[in-house]
């Protein structure tokens, strides 16, 4: 993997690739338990949305999107890190208790899974989070019916916090909060 793909931050002008990869992620069979957004909603968004998303994730202090880029410019996967400030509201309607990083939008193309791409993306994402002053933990949420993702996150070093939230639109399902504390 390390010889084939370079993990780096997206660039603002790469919004078409950001859009394409997100839409591919939302077409994946695991999308219903991996993402809170639907393919139809994402596909309907105007180019300006994708342009702003790529610009913010390329140089933002509150968000950073990392991609694994192949030697011919192909993108194997992506992960985004959001910085959450204490006291702000989170996506599930709760209040954030401490300044922290939140990993979202994890996707690796099916043909690249198991090749080390996910590990490389997470290493870059977590390294960026640790480089920010005042961040002592990284968190993410994983659907209870997504055992493959749960297994990876636990292997990487995340631990269950004990927190769980109902899935928006499906209160009978839960998302578990997993955390990684700064070494």
C-alpha positions as CSV (number, residue, x, y, z in Angstrom):
1,X,0.0,0.0,0.0
2,X,2.6,2.6,1.0
3,X,4.3,2.3,-2.4
4,X,1.0,2.5,-4.4
5,X,-0.9,5.3,-2.5
6,X,0.0,8.6,-1.0
7,X,-2.3,9.9,1.8
8,X,-2.8,13.7,1.6
9,X,-5.2,16.4,2.2
10,X,-7.7,17.2,-0.6
11,X,-7.2,20.4,-2.6
12,X,-10.0,22.9,-3.2
13,X,-10.0,22.4,-6.9
14,X,-10.6,18.7,-6.5
15,X,-14.3,19.1,-5.7
16,X,-15.4,16.9,-8.6
17,X,-13.3,14.0,-7.1
18,X,-14.7,14.8,-3.6
19,X,-18.2,14.6,-5.1
20,X,-17.5,11.4,-7.0
21,X,-16.0,9.6,-4.1
22,X,-18.8,10.6,-1.8
23,X,-21.4,9.4,-4.2
24,X,-19.5,6.1,-4.6
25,X,-19.5,5.7,-0.8
26,X,-23.3,6.3,-0.7
27,X,-23.8,3.7,-3.4
28,X,-21.9,1.1,-1.4
29,X,-24.0,-1.7,0.1
30,X,-22.8,-0.7,3.6
31,X,-24.0,2.9,3.1
32,X,-27.3,2.6,5.1
33,X,-25.3,1.7,8.3
34,X,-22.2,3.8,7.5
35,X,-23.6,7.2,6.6
36,X,-26.4,9.5,7.7
37,X,-26.8,10.9,4.2
38,X,-28.5,9.2,1.2
39,X,-27.2,9.0,-2.3
40,X,-30.2,10.9,-3.6
41,X,-29.7,13.8,-1.2
42,X,-26.0,14.1,-2.0
43,X,-26.5,13.7,-5.8
44,X,-29.0,16.6,-5.7
45,X,-26.6,19.1,-4.1
46,X,-25.3,21.8,-6.4
47,X,-21.7,22.2,-7.5
48,X,-21.3,25.1,-5.1
49,X,-21.9,22.8,-2.2
50,X,-19.1,20.4,-3.3
51,X,-16.8,23.4,-4.0
52,X,-17.3,24.8,-0.5
53,X,-16.9,21.3,1.0
54,X,-13.6,20.7,-0.8
55,X,-12.3,24.2,0.0
56,X,-13.1,23.9,3.7
57,X,-11.7,20.4,4.0
58,X,-8.5,21.3,2.2
59,X,-7.2,24.1,4.5
60,X,-9.7,24.4,7.2
61,X,-8.8,24.6,10.9
62,X,-12.0,22.9,11.9
63,X,-12.1,20.1,9.2
64,X,-9.7,18.2,7.1
65,X,-10.4,15.5,4.5
66,X,-7.7,13.0,3.7
67,X,-7.5,10.9,0.5
68,X,-5.4,7.9,-0.5
69,X,-4.3,8.8,-4.0
70,X,-2.9,6.2,-6.4
71,X,0.0,6.7,-8.9
72,X,-2.4,7.6,-11.7
73,X,-4.5,10.0,-9.6
74,X,-7.2,7.5,-8.6
75,X,-8.6,7.9,-5.1
76,X,-8.9,4.6,-3.1
77,X,-10.6,6.1,-0.1
78,X,-11.1,9.0,2.2
79,X,-11.7,10.0,5.8
80,X,-12.6,13.4,7.2
81,X,-11.8,14.8,10.6
82,X,-14.0,17.5,12.2
83,X,-12.9,19.6,15.2
84,X,-15.7,19.8,17.7
85,X,-15.7,22.6,20.3
86,X,-16.9,22.1,23.9
87,X,-20.5,23.3,24.4
88,X,-21.5,23.1,20.8
89,X,-24.2,20.7,19.6
90,X,-23.4,17.5,17.8
91,X,-25.0,15.8,14.8
92,X,-27.1,13.6,17.2
93,X,-28.6,16.4,19.1
94,X,-26.2,16.2,22.1
95,X,-23.8,18.7,23.6
96,X,-20.1,18.2,23.1
97,X,-18.4,18.0,26.5
98,X,-14.8,18.7,25.5
99,X,-12.8,20.0,22.5
100,X,-12.1,16.9,20.4
101,X,-11.8,15.5,16.9
102,X,-14.6,13.6,15.3
103,X,-13.8,11.2,12.4
104,X,-16.5,11.0,9.8
105,X,-17.0,9.9,6.2
106,X,-14.8,6.9,6.3
107,X,-14.8,5.1,2.9
108,X,-12.5,2.8,1.1
109,X,-13.4,1.5,-2.3
110,X,-14.3,-2.2,-2.1
111,X,-11.4,-3.4,-4.3
112,X,-8.9,-1.6,-2.0
113,X,-10.3,-2.9,1.4
114,X,-7.9,-5.0,3.3
115,X,-4.9,-3.5,1.5
116,X,-3.8,-1.1,4.2
117,X,-5.5,2.0,2.8
118,X,-7.8,2.4,5.8
119,X,-4.9,2.2,8.3
120,X,-2.9,4.8,6.3
121,X,-5.9,7.1,6.2
122,X,-6.5,6.8,9.9
123,X,-2.8,7.3,10.7
124,X,-2.9,10.6,8.8
125,X,-6.2,11.7,10.2
126,X,-5.2,11.0,13.8
127,X,-1.8,12.6,13.4
128,X,-3.4,15.8,12.2
129,X,-5.8,15.7,15.2
130,X,-3.0,15.2,17.6
131,X,-1.1,18.2,16.0
132,X,-3.9,20.5,17.1
133,X,-3.5,22.2,20.4
134,X,-5.9,21.1,23.1
135,X,-7.2,18.0,21.6
136,X,-6.9,15.0,23.9
137,X,-9.3,12.6,22.2
138,X,-10.6,11.5,18.8
139,X,-14.1,10.0,18.5
140,X,-16.3,8.4,16.0
141,X,-19.6,6.7,15.8
142,X,-20.2,3.2,14.4
143,X,-23.6,1.6,13.7
144,X,-24.3,-1.5,15.7
145,X,-24.9,-3.4,12.5
146,X,-21.5,-2.6,11.0
147,X,-19.2,-5.2,12.5
148,X,-16.4,-4.8,9.9
149,X,-16.0,-1.2,10.7
150,X,-16.2,-1.8,14.4
151,X,-13.5,-4.5,14.2
152,X,-11.2,-2.1,12.3
153,X,-11.7,0.8,14.8
154,X,-11.1,-1.5,17.8
155,X,-7.9,-2.9,16.1
156,X,-6.7,0.6,15.5
157,X,-7.0,1.4,19.2
158,X,-10.4,3.0,19.6
159,X,-12.3,1.9,22.7
160,X,-16.0,2.0,23.4
161,X,-16.9,5.0,25.6
162,X,-20.1,3.4,26.8
163,X,-22.1,6.1,24.9
164,X,-24.6,5.2,22.3
165,X,-27.2,7.3,20.4
166,X,-30.3,6.3,18.4
167,X,-29.8,6.5,14.6
168,X,-31.7,9.5,13.2
169,X,-34.7,8.2,11.3
170,X,-34.3,4.7,12.9
171,X,-34.7,5.0,16.7
172,X,-34.6,1.2,17.0
173,X,-30.9,1.2,15.9
174,X,-27.9,2.6,17.7
175,X,-24.6,4.2,16.9
176,X,-21.8,3.4,19.4
177,X,-19.3,6.1,20.3
178,X,-15.7,4.9,20.2
179,X,-12.8,7.0,21.4
180,X,-9.1,7.2,21.0
181,X,-7.2,9.0,23.7
182,X,-4.0,10.9,23.0
183,X,-0.9,8.8,23.9
